[in-house]
Amino acid sequence: MAIDRGAACCSPVRLEHGTPSEVVHSDLGRVRPALFHAVWPQVQRLVIGAILSPGKRTVTAALRVLGLADDPRFGTFHRLLSRARWSSLQASRVLLSLLLAAFVPSGPLILGLDDTIERRTGKKISARGIYRDPVRSSQGHFVKAGGLRWLSLMLLTPIPWANRIWALPFLTALVPSQRYHEERGHRHKTLTDWARQMLRVVQRWCPGRQLIVVADSAYAVIRWLADLQQGRPITVITRLRLDAALYEPAPERQAGQKGRPKMKGQRLPALAAVANAADTCWQRVRLTRWYGETLREVDLVSQTAIWYHPGKPPLPLRWVLIRDPQGQFSTQALLCTDLLLSPVQILESFVQRWQLEVTFEEVRAHLGVETQRQWTDLAIARTTPALLGLFSLVTLMAHERWHGHDVWVRRAAWYDKTLPTFVDAFAEVRRA
């Protein structure tokens, strides 16, 4: 879908020193404590330039749209990303606080966790690796992609004026390959290691708030899930294999019993057998949110169990089997580390995970992810998380402008939509 760039994107918009755009100043100004005052004017100009730039999101494109193509101090803006001392982690914390204040002031936080590949080429990009392309690959066809792998945490929250769930990125980390660490003599951190560290950081940022994380099957790892249940537990909802080894809880230890305590009880039937059994009692429920639909009926059956493999800690979980009465998708299973959540709550939370894929597509189509051209390590580690965070910042700006006002929706003769999408919020911020 094309973006209504408006007249502001067709001609340079010169910003005098000390006169930042008011729409940016309202929300971006609250991020200022995370940055040093010496670079604050350049930060504001780069953000405005990134919003107004069509196509590529390079530093030179941002300067050109601001009318600063003849400024001999252009190197200052490049050094903002490659050398300047400021904390992107602290900026992520402030961005999260703004999102919580605007959309989720209380209650549990539902977070989406997923990784994506930024396709980049160049010998000077040291963290570049070869990974499986999740978009082009399928079960029978494996496609490799070269680039940078990013792990992103997003806040899944209803947007009042959009009447739907959006995934708002606030914390993104670069996850280099094992070869990258081996060449430098570093200890390799897997994808789940990075995910554990990021979730514990968010838990420290939000004391007293329950965290519910939805992720795909790559995070269905027993040891990782068990680690997140230590101390202050973090609830995780993800997919579960139909042939997973599930057991009854371990029986209580009897007085005078010798030997080590048992870690599990009797083996339970595989979920594939439960799904095909004639005596399985399915419960039909109607969901108000589904993939591209507002109402959908599905059949559910759920129970608690222990997931166990030798050499790994036993993991108590609640599993949920999902069957489609219409036969449009195959039977699948979910797991949840919180035994008290109902099957409907688990399924409704997991369905929201699809919004992460929508956000990844939006930032590529409208915010220029994969078009930046930095090659220094520090600039690479800062630019892509900043562009993902810009998605959330634009949403905050549109939310502030549309609070108590009519929402502007872009329509076409062939596309009569009634509710705004991100492209409408982006156009509103651009017009401002």
Buried (B, 14 or more C-beta within 10 A) or exposed (E): EEBBBEEBBEEBBEBEEEEBBEBBBBBBEBBBEBBEEEBBBBBBBBBBBBBBBBEEBBBBBBBBBBBBEEEEEBEBBBEBBBEBEBEBEEBBBBBBBBBBEBBBEEEEBBBBBBBBBBEBEEEEBBBBBEBEBBEEEEEEEEEEBBBBBBBBBBBBBEBEBBEBBBBBBBBBBBBBBEEBBEEEEEEEBEBBBBBBEBBBBBBEBBEEBBBBBBBBEBBBBBBBBBBBBEEEEBBBBBBBBBEBBBBEBBEEEEEEEEEEEBBBBEEBEBBBEBBEEEEEEBEEBEBEBBEEEEEBEBBBBBBBBBBBEEEBBBBBBBBBBBBBEEEEEEBBBBBBBBEEBBBBBBBBBBBBBBBBBBBBBBBBBBBBBBBBBBBBBEBBBBBBBBBBBBBBBBBBBBBBBBEEEEBBBBEEEEEEEEEBBBBBBBBBBBBB
